[in-house]
């Protein structure tokens, strides 16, 4: 049953990531990876909210949805691509903002629900 919860959550999360990225890209004419930053920060917040809940919510929302929504590999690849394009400041900003905002969002979600 737990694997099914993870599967359903991940399916919804992955589709949400795709749609969010498309929406954000349509609003920003920029090489900066705003879509990936958005889903990673939102996912961090949601995971902070469900941290410490029961195993059902953790499987469905924490592992499944947040796992499908967020993407470390795309964040890494987009940072490398910025570096290859000579956009060193944007690459550094992507790393710093992603880490700081992600941790802050997770903390905020956790504090909000405790």
Residue pairs with C-beta under 8 A, 6 or more apart in sequence:
2 55
2 59
5 56
5 59
5 60
5 64
6 59
6 60
6 63
6 64
6 67
7 64
8 60
8 64
9 59
9 60
9 61
9 63
9 64
9 65
9 66
9 67
9 68
10 63
10 64
10 65
10 67
10 68
11 64
11 68
12 64
12 65
12 68
13 43
13 64
13 65
13 66
13 67
13 68
13 69
13 70
14 68
14 69
15 68
16 39
16 65
16 68
16 69
17 39
17 68
17 69
17 70
17 71
20 35
20 38
20 39
20 42
21 35
21 36
21 38
21 39
22 35
23 35
24 34
24 35
24 38
25 34
25 35
28 34
31 82
31 85
31 87
31 90
32 82
32 90
32 93
32 94
33 74
33 75
33 78
33 79
33 82
33 94
36 71
36 74
36 75
36 78
37 75
37 94
37 97
37 98
37 101
39 69
39 70
39 71
40 70
40 71
40 72
40 75
40 98
40 102
41 98
41 101
41 102
41 105
42 69
42 105
43 65
43 66
43 69
43 70
44 70
44 101
44 102
44 103
44 105
44 106
44 109
45 105
45 106
45 108
45 109
46 61
46 65
46 66
46 69
46 109
47 61
47 62
47 66
47 106
47 109
48 105
48 106
48 107
48 108
48 109
48 110
48 111
48 112
48 113
49 109
49 110
49 112
49 113
50 57
50 58
50 61
50 62
50 66
50 113
51 62
51 106
51 109
51 110
51 113
52 110
52 114
53 61
53 62
75 94
75 98
78 94
79 91
79 94
79 95
80 91
82 88
82 90
82 91
82 94
83 91
